[in-house]
Amino acid sequence: MNSSETDCLTVKEEELVSRFEKAWFSSQIPNFGDYLNSSSSIAVITELVMIDIECRIRLKERHQLPQLEIPVIVFYTQELNEIGISYSPSNELYLEEYRIRCNNGQHVSPSEYCKNISSEHQPSRTCLNQIVERAKIEQKNHPHNLVSSESMLDNLQVQRADYAEFTLQQFLGAGSCGRVYQAWWKKRNKKIAVKALYKSLQHDPLSVHVFLREVEILSNLQVESVVGLQALGTFPNGNYFMLLDFIEGGTLRANPSIQQASIETKLKLFLKIVTAVEQLHQSGVIHCDLKPDNILLDLNGIPYVADFGLAKLSDSYSGKASTAILGGSLGYMAPEQFKSTALVGPQADVFGLGGILYFLMTGNDPSENRIEKEESEVMKLIRQCREENVDNRIKSVAELKQLVIKLPVRT
């Protein structure tokens, strides 16, 4: 199966998953095998496995069912094979299971977790380490201090959309909180991007807060270089989705032609990205999660900034938004972002932009050791962007823009 076939759920499949989830929340212990048959799609199986694991962990941790067994993915594979369903978990599924366990207090080291996973399914140790670090960061956020989702929804001035208005066409990618699909918006007769919160996170206050906070910010943000919000809605099971502008060219990370381009072309693109972030800062928004995955390119090479769930707002922001959340992505996340949102300012985005420039030049995510070995003008600029001490870092995105313009073409 291709990714679009394995990741998209039909309306009937959404309803089936919703019934399974409701069974858990009505204090039953459903057998996920009872909801499947030999024709069940990989997408349905994956959703049920993730919901089953997370519900078991939560009920056990809250001492509602302290004796409840929490299987690993290998157990599900064996059980499915026993009822005639051939299921081979993907590396991404193992990463998702590990994220769920870490976020719910089950801190197992990456090496220990991988011990019983076959070599062909071994998830990336780098990704596992990132999940551990992100879980530590999220522990510093206190969901009980967050504005309720009901209050956030009441204050949102945004168009609402119904699930029946669009047809999912293709899976585009996944992040820490959800999946993104290409879809056809029948009501408007055009392509649209659908960003959907993971079903396993729809009852997690922090994840819902981050998702709805992005809707809050985008609904008030009038900047050309931002992937625009079209509408907010819920799937049949109550899970949130947002409809966004569809950018045909995909993410910076997924664009292989960039790495084949000349240094001059890469610097011109980077200058456009810096200009886009400068526009955000002028509107009072500090992104706080700048990375190749959150920069989209249209077919003309124009960059657009996406994913505003972790953004911090400055005094010049004209709208209203709820509490900022501490977080980011390892390798692109400034040191002050590990400590407190109060310490985070525009220079956090300078740090992230330095990581993006490094990615453009090398095709790799930033590594301090690699950067220190290079002496080119571009690498010197990257080091200036990525100084750990804020006082030694480039002061603003506007200053970074001028430094990029002054770079000799062949550096």
C-alpha positions as CSV (number, residue, x, y, z in Angstrom):
1,M,0.0,0.0,0.0
2,N,1.1,3.6,-0.6
3,S,1.1,6.2,2.1
4,S,-2.2,7.7,1.1
5,E,-3.9,4.3,1.3
6,T,-2.4,3.5,4.7
7,D,-3.0,6.8,6.4
8,C,-6.4,8.1,5.3
9,L,-9.5,6.9,7.1
10,T,-12.9,6.8,5.4
11,V,-16.0,8.1,7.2
12,K,-17.0,4.6,8.2
13,E,-13.5,3.9,9.5
14,E,-13.6,7.1,11.5
15,E,-16.9,6.0,13.1
16,L,-15.5,2.6,13.9
17,V,-12.4,4.1,15.6
18,S,-14.7,6.5,17.5
19,R,-16.8,3.5,18.8
20,F,-13.6,1.8,20.0
21,E,-12.5,5.0,21.8
22,K,-15.9,5.6,23.4
23,A,-15.8,2.0,24.7
24,W,-12.6,2.8,26.6
25,F,-14.0,6.0,28.1
26,S,-17.2,4.2,29.2
27,S,-15.0,2.1,31.6
28,Q,-15.1,-1.0,29.3
29,I,-11.9,-2.8,28.2
30,P,-12.6,-3.4,24.5
31,N,-10.8,-6.0,22.5
32,F,-9.4,-4.2,19.5
33,G,-9.5,-7.5,17.5
34,D,-13.3,-7.5,17.7
35,Y,-13.3,-4.3,15.7
36,L,-11.2,-5.7,12.8
37,N,-11.4,-8.2,10.0
38,S,-9.2,-9.4,7.2
39,S,-10.2,-6.4,5.0
40,S,-9.4,-3.8,7.7
41,S,-7.0,-1.1,6.4
42,I,-3.5,-0.4,7.9
43,A,-4.8,3.0,9.0
44,V,-7.6,1.6,11.1
45,I,-5.3,-1.0,12.7
46,T,-2.7,1.6,13.5
47,E,-5.3,4.0,15.1
48,L,-6.8,1.2,17.2
49,V,-3.4,0.0,18.4
50,M,-2.3,3.5,19.4
51,I,-5.6,4.2,21.2
52,D,-5.5,0.9,23.0
53,I,-1.9,1.5,24.3
54,E,-2.6,5.1,25.4
55,C,-5.8,4.2,27.2
56,R,-4.2,1.3,29.0
57,I,-1.3,3.5,30.1
58,R,-3.5,6.3,31.3
59,L,-5.9,4.1,33.3
60,K,-3.0,2.3,34.9
61,E,-1.1,5.5,35.8
62,R,-4.2,7.0,37.3
63,H,-4.8,3.8,39.4
64,Q,-8.2,3.3,37.9
65,L,-7.1,-0.1,36.6
66,P,-3.7,-0.7,38.3
67,Q,-3.5,-4.3,37.2
68,L,-4.1,-3.5,33.6
69,E,-1.6,-5.1,31.2
70,I,0.1,-2.7,28.8
71,P,1.3,-4.7,25.7
72,V,4.1,-3.7,23.4
73,I,3.5,-3.5,19.6
74,V,4.9,-7.0,19.0
75,F,2.0,-8.4,21.1
76,Y,-0.5,-6.7,18.8
77,T,1.2,-8.1,15.7
78,Q,1.0,-11.7,17.1
79,E,-2.6,-11.3,18.1
80,L,-3.6,-9.9,14.7
81,N,-1.8,-12.8,13.0
82,E,-3.9,-15.2,15.1
83,I,-7.1,-13.8,13.8
84,G,-5.8,-13.9,10.2
85,I,-4.6,-10.3,9.7
86,S,-1.1,-9.8,8.5
87,Y,0.3,-6.7,10.0
88,S,3.9,-5.4,9.9
89,P,4.4,-2.3,12.1
90,S,6.3,0.7,10.5
91,N,9.2,2.4,12.1
92,E,6.9,5.4,12.6
93,L,4.5,3.3,14.6
94,Y,7.2,2.3,17.0
95,L,8.2,6.0,17.4
96,E,4.6,6.9,18.1
97,E,4.3,4.2,20.7
98,Y,7.5,5.4,22.4
99,R,6.2,9.0,22.4
100,I,3.0,7.9,24.1
101,R,4.9,6.0,26.7
102,C,7.2,8.9,27.5
103,N,4.4,11.5,27.5
104,N,2.6,9.3,30.1
105,G,5.5,8.9,32.5
106,Q,6.9,5.6,31.2
107,H,10.5,6.6,30.8
108,V,12.3,3.7,29.1
109,S,15.8,4.4,27.6
110,P,16.0,4.1,23.8
111,S,18.4,1.2,24.0
112,E,16.1,-0.7,26.4
113,Y,13.0,0.0,24.2
114,C,14.8,-1.2,21.1
115,K,16.0,-4.4,22.7
116,N,13.1,-6.5,21.6
117,I,12.4,-5.0,18.2
118,S,13.7,-6.8,15.1
119,S,16.5,-5.1,13.2
120,E,14.4,-4.3,10.1
121,H,12.0,-2.3,12.3
122,Q,14.5,-0.5,14.6
123,P,13.4,3.1,14.9
124,S,16.0,5.9,14.7
125,R,17.9,6.3,17.9
126,T,18.1,10.0,17.2
127,C,14.4,10.3,16.9
128,L,13.9,8.3,20.1
129,N,16.3,10.7,22.0
130,Q,14.4,13.6,20.6
131,I,11.1,12.2,22.0
132,V,12.7,11.8,25.4
133,E,14.0,15.4,25.5
134,R,10.7,16.7,24.2
135,A,8.8,14.8,27.0
136,K,11.1,16.4,29.6
137,I,10.3,19.9,28.1
138,E,6.6,19.2,28.1
139,Q,6.7,18.1,31.8
140,K,7.6,21.8,32.5
141,N,4.2,22.8,31.2
142,H,1.2,22.4,33.5
143,P,-2.1,21.5,31.8
144,H,-4.1,22.5,34.9
145,N,-2.9,26.1,34.4
146,L,-4.0,26.2,30.8
147,V,-7.1,27.8,29.5
148,S,-9.8,25.2,28.8
149,S,-10.5,24.1,25.3
150,E,-14.1,25.2,25.7
151,S,-13.1,28.7,26.6
152,M,-10.6,28.8,23.6
153,L,-13.3,27.7,21.2
154,D,-15.8,30.3,22.5
155,N,-13.3,33.1,21.8
156,L,-12.3,31.9,18.3
157,Q,-13.5,34.0,15.4
158,V,-13.0,31.5,12.6
159,Q,-15.1,29.7,10.0
160,R,-16.3,26.2,10.9
161,A,-16.1,23.3,8.5
162,D,-17.9,19.9,8.4
163,Y,-16.0,16.7,7.7
164,A,-18.3,16.0,4.8
165,E,-17.2,19.2,3.0
166,F,-13.9,17.7,1.9
167,T,-12.4,14.4,0.6
168,L,-8.9,13.3,1.8
169,Q,-6.7,12.6,-1.2
170,Q,-3.1,12.0,0.0
171,F,-1.1,11.7,3.2
172,L,1.5,14.5,3.3
173,G,3.3,14.1,6.6
174,A,3.1,13.8,10.4
175,G,4.5,15.7,13.3
176,S,4.5,15.5,17.1
177,C,0.8,16.4,17.4
178,G,-0.9,15.3,14.2
179,R,-1.0,14.4,10.5
180,V,-1.4,16.5,7.4
181,Y,-3.3,15.5,4.3
182,Q,-4.0,16.9,0.9
183,A,-7.7,17.1,0.4
184,W,-10.3,18.4,-2.1
185,W,-12.6,21.0,-0.5
186,K,-15.9,20.4,-2.4
187,K,-17.5,23.5,-1.0
188,R,-14.8,25.8,-2.5
189,N,-13.8,23.5,-5.4
190,K,-10.1,23.6,-4.6
191,K,-7.2,21.7,-3.0
192,I,-6.7,22.2,0.7
193,A,-4.4,20.9,3.5
194,V,-6.1,19.2,6.4
195,K,-4.1,19.2,9.7
196,A,-5.6,16.7,12.1
197,L,-4.8,16.2,15.8
198,Y,-3.8,12.6,16.6
199,K,-6.8,10.7,18.0
200,S,-4.6,9.5,20.8
201,L,-4.1,13.1,21.8
202,Q,-7.6,14.5,21.6
203,H,-8.1,14.1,25.4
204,D,-4.6,15.4,26.3
205,P,-5.1,19.0,27.5
206,L,-1.6,20.2,26.5
207,S,-1.9,18.8,22.9
208,V,-5.3,20.3,22.4
209,H,-4.1,23.6,23.8
210,V,-1.2,23.7,21.3
211,F,-3.5,22.8,18.4
212,L,-6.2,25.4,19.2
213,R,-3.6,28.0,20.0
214,E,-2.3,27.7,16.5
215,V,-5.9,28.3,15.3
216,E,-6.1,31.4,17.6
217,I,-2.9,32.9,16.2
218,L,-3.5,32.1,12.5
219,S,-7.1,33.6,12.7
220,N,-5.5,36.9,13.7
221,L,-2.4,36.9,11.5
222,Q,-2.5,38.7,8.2
223,V,0.9,38.0,6.8
224,E,1.5,36.9,3.1
225,S,4.3,34.5,4.1
226,V,2.2,32.4,6.4
227,V,0.3,29.3,5.5
228,G,-3.3,30.7,5.9
229,L,-6.1,29.2,8.0
230,Q,-9.4,28.5,6.2
231,A,-11.6,26.8,8.8
232,L,-11.7,24.7,11.9
233,G,-13.8,21.5,12.4
234,T,-14.2,18.1,14.0
235,F,-14.2,14.6,12.7
236,P,-17.2,12.3,13.5
237,N,-15.4,11.1,16.7
238,G,-15.0,14.7,17.9
239,N,-11.3,15.0,17.0
240,Y,-10.1,18.5,15.8
241,F,-8.9,19.4,12.3
242,M,-8.0,22.6,10.7
243,L,-8.2,23.5,7.0
244,L,-5.1,25.4,5.7
245,D,-3.9,26.8,2.4
246,F,-2.4,24.0,0.2
247,I,1.2,24.8,-0.8
248,E,1.9,22.7,-3.8
249,G,5.7,22.4,-3.5
250,G,5.9,20.7,-0.1
251,T,8.3,21.2,2.8
252,L,11.9,22.5,2.5
253,R,13.1,19.1,4.0
254,A,11.2,17.1,1.4
255,N,12.5,19.1,-1.6
256,P,15.5,17.2,-3.0
257,S,16.3,19.7,-5.7
258,I,17.4,22.3,-3.0
259,Q,20.5,20.2,-2.2
260,Q,21.5,20.2,-5.9
261,A,21.2,24.0,-6.2
262,S,24.1,26.4,-6.2
263,I,25.2,28.3,-3.1
264,E,23.9,31.5,-4.7
265,T,20.4,29.9,-5.2
266,K,20.4,28.5,-1.6
267,L,21.3,32.0,-0.2
268,K,18.6,33.6,-2.2
269,L,16.1,31.2,-0.8
270,F,17.3,31.6,2.7
271,L,17.0,35.4,2.3
272,K,13.3,34.9,1.4
273,I,12.8,32.7,4.5
274,V,14.5,35.3,6.7
275,T,12.2,38.0,5.1
276,A,9.2,35.9,5.9
277,V,10.2,35.5,9.5
278,E,10.9,39.2,9.7
279,Q,7.3,39.9,8.6
280,L,6.2,37.6,11.5
281,H,8.2,39.6,14.0
282,Q,6.9,42.8,12.7
283,S,3.4,41.4,13.4
284,G,4.4,40.5,16.9
285,V,4.8,36.7,16.5
286,I,8.0,34.8,17.5
287,H,7.6,31.4,15.8
288,C,9.8,29.3,18.2
289,D,9.8,26.2,16.1
290,L,11.6,27.1,12.8
291,K,12.9,24.1,11.0
292,P,12.9,22.6,7.4
293,D,9.7,20.8,8.1
294,N,7.9,24.0,9.0
295,I,8.9,25.9,5.8
296,L,6.8,25.2,2.8
297,L,7.8,26.1,-0.8
298,D,5.3,26.8,-3.6
299,L,6.0,25.9,-7.2
300,N,7.7,29.3,-7.7
301,G,10.1,28.7,-4.8
302,I,8.3,31.2,-2.5
303,P,8.6,30.1,1.2
304,Y,5.7,30.0,3.6
305,V,6.0,29.5,7.4
306,A,3.8,26.9,9.0
307,D,3.0,25.4,12.5
308,F,2.4,28.1,15.1
309,G,1.4,26.0,18.1
310,L,4.5,27.0,20.1
311,A,4.7,30.6,19.0
312,K,5.3,33.4,21.5
313,L,3.6,36.8,21.1
314,S,5.3,40.1,21.7
315,D,3.6,43.4,22.7
316,S,3.1,44.4,19.1
317,Y,0.8,41.5,18.4
318,S,-2.7,42.9,17.7
319,G,-4.9,39.9,18.5
320,K,-5.5,37.8,21.6
321,A,-4.1,34.3,22.4
322,S,-3.8,32.0,25.4
323,T,-0.8,30.9,27.3
324,A,2.4,30.2,25.4
325,I,3.9,26.7,25.7
326,L,7.5,25.9,26.2
327,G,8.8,23.7,23.5
328,G,10.6,23.3,20.1
329,S,12.6,20.8,18.0
330,L,16.0,19.6,19.0
331,G,18.8,21.0,16.8
332,Y,16.7,24.0,16.0
333,M,15.6,25.0,19.5
334,A,17.5,27.8,21.2
335,P,19.0,27.0,24.6
336,E,16.7,29.5,26.4
337,Q,13.7,27.6,25.1
338,F,14.7,24.7,27.4
339,K,14.3,27.0,30.4
340,S,11.4,29.4,30.4
341,T,9.0,31.1,28.0
342,A,9.9,34.4,29.8
343,L,13.5,34.1,28.5
344,V,12.4,33.5,24.9
345,G,12.6,36.5,22.5
346,P,13.1,37.1,18.8
347,Q,16.6,35.8,19.0
348,A,15.2,32.3,19.4
349,D,14.1,32.5,15.8
350,V,17.6,33.7,14.8
351,F,18.9,30.5,16.3
352,G,16.4,28.4,14.4
353,L,17.2,30.2,11.2
354,G,20.8,29.4,11.7
355,G,19.8,25.7,11.8
356,I,17.8,26.1,8.6
357,L,20.8,27.7,6.8
358,Y,23.0,24.9,8.0
359,F,20.5,22.4,6.6
360,L,20.4,24.3,3.2
361,M,24.2,24.2,3.0
362,T,24.8,20.6,4.0
363,G,21.5,18.6,3.8
364,N,21.9,17.7,7.4
365,D,20.3,18.8,10.6
366,P,22.6,21.0,12.7
367,S,25.4,19.5,14.8
368,E,27.6,21.7,16.8
369,N,30.7,19.7,16.0
370,R,30.2,19.9,12.2
371,I,29.6,23.6,12.4
372,E,32.8,24.3,14.3
373,K,35.1,22.5,11.7
374,E,34.0,24.8,8.9
375,E,35.6,28.3,8.3
376,S,33.6,29.6,5.3
377,E,31.7,32.9,5.6
378,V,28.4,31.0,5.6
379,M,29.5,28.8,8.4
380,K,30.7,31.8,10.4
381,L,27.3,33.3,10.0
382,I,25.6,30.1,11.1
383,R,27.8,30.1,14.3
384,Q,26.8,33.7,14.9
385,C,23.1,32.7,14.7
386,R,23.6,29.7,17.0
387,E,25.5,31.2,19.8
388,E,24.3,29.6,23.1
389,N,24.6,32.9,24.9
390,V,21.9,35.3,23.7
391,D,24.2,38.3,24.3
392,N,26.6,36.9,21.7
393,R,24.0,36.0,19.2
394,I,22.8,38.1,16.2
395,K,20.4,40.5,17.8
396,S,17.4,40.3,15.4
397,V,16.1,38.8,12.2
398,A,16.4,42.2,10.6
399,E,20.2,42.3,11.4
400,L,20.5,38.7,10.1
401,K,18.9,39.8,6.8
402,Q,21.5,42.5,6.3
403,L,24.3,40.1,7.0
404,V,22.9,37.6,4.4
405,I,22.7,40.4,1.8
406,K,26.4,41.3,2.4
407,L,27.6,37.7,2.0
408,P,29.8,37.2,-1.0
409,V,28.0,34.9,-3.5
410,R,30.6,32.1,-3.5
411,T,31.3,31.5,0.2
